[in-house]
Amino acid sequence: MPALLKTALIYDFDGTLARGNMQEVTFIPSVGMGIGDFWGEADRLTRSADGDNILMYMQLMLQRARENGQPVTKSLLRAHGEEVKLFDGLKADLTGPGWFARIDAIGARYGLEIEHYIISAGLEEMIEGCPIRSAFRHVFASKFAYDDHGVAIWPAVGVNYTTKTQYLFRVNKGVLNHWDHERINRFIADEARPVPFERMIFIGDGDTDVPTMKMMHTKGGFSIAVYDPRNSERDQQKIYSLISEDRVNFVAAADYREGQPLDLIVKGLIGRIAINAGTMDEI
């Protein structure tokens, strides 16, 4: 039996797999700030320093936690990550298996080995605590550096809306870290890359994922823009405009239950990938 061909499903996290921003559920309230106040202060600091908004919000997290006598540690962030609110259908429940098991099974039927990845401006440490972490081959996300006592002291990585695009190449070339620039810049023939762009699907939401979705679209992969089904019609229309601007292939509500539009779109794309790769005839 021939080996299954690696195929990557790549996800943003906040607004794509989870409702809202992960910091808003329990962390921001725990440091005595309102959600609007926190992001307003982060924006003010970013403009004042002419800085990167991801690095500045991370620094504000450390500052506010210290002021409240709650130094940030990996275990603390993991505990906050356990509280994220995931969209329907991602986890297994009484109605059947969750999203990842169902998609993996479809891939295997079509001769494809599905690997799941996250590329997120959110915090890797919080994602490590979320209930679906074990489904992912690798997580590329913002993260802190820690001192000898395990206390966060500085942002080590900030993943913003433009740097997200480099991580598509890291998946493409099998470079599953942030630091190895030599390997990521080395020439590798397309046929020697572990996951070609033609066997990638990216799922993201909103403006911060537009460069990643556009690159995926132009490289021969597939991109899907998702929205919270509870959002207003105006917000949904903003997402739908990405199709008319040729930035994304599909738009669907972030509902991962079986039989919902997103489920059908992804299964259809996996079938198309299998046909293009020549594995469909082996079913």
Secondary structure, 3 states (H helix, E strand, C coil): CCCCEEEEEEECCECCCECCCHHHHCHHHHCCCCHHHHHHHHHHHHHHHCCCHHHHHHHHHHHHHHHCCCCCEHHHHHHHHCCCCECCCCCCECCECCHHHHHHHHHHHCCEEEEEEEEEEEEHHHHHHCCCHHHCCEEEEEEEEECCCCEEEEEEECCCCCCHHHHHHHHHHCCCCCCCHHHHHCCCCHHHCCCCHHHEEEEECCHHHHHHHHHHHHCCCEEEEEECCCCCHHHHHHHHHHHHCCCCCEEEECCCCCCCHHHHHHHHHHHHHHHHHCCHHHC
